[in-house]
C-alpha cells in the first residue's frame, strides 16, 4: 500500500477520531434514536455550517455504554414490621 507523501497523517488514529460524522450516524453508532442523542448529548453536537451539524467520531466512540438490566437497580417494596 503506497501513501501519498503530501498526506502523511491519513493513517493517524488520533486524527481519525477527530473526523466529523453526522448526528444520525452518531446516534446509530450508539444504538439510539437521533432525538434521544440530541436530548442527551447536545454538548457534543457542533454547528459546522448554517445547515450542517456534526459530532466528532471520537466523542461518539467514547460515550458510556447503555445500562444493562443487571446494572439498573430494581425498586423493592419496603416491608412494614407492624408489631
Secondary structure as UniProt FT lines:
FT   TURN            5..6
FT   TURN            8..11
FT   HELIX           13..17
FT   STRAND          20..22
FT   HELIX           23..29
FT   TURN            30..31
FT   HELIX           34..40
FT   HELIX           42..44
FT   STRAND          46..47
FT   STRAND          53..56
FT   HELIX           57..61
FT   TURN            69..71
//
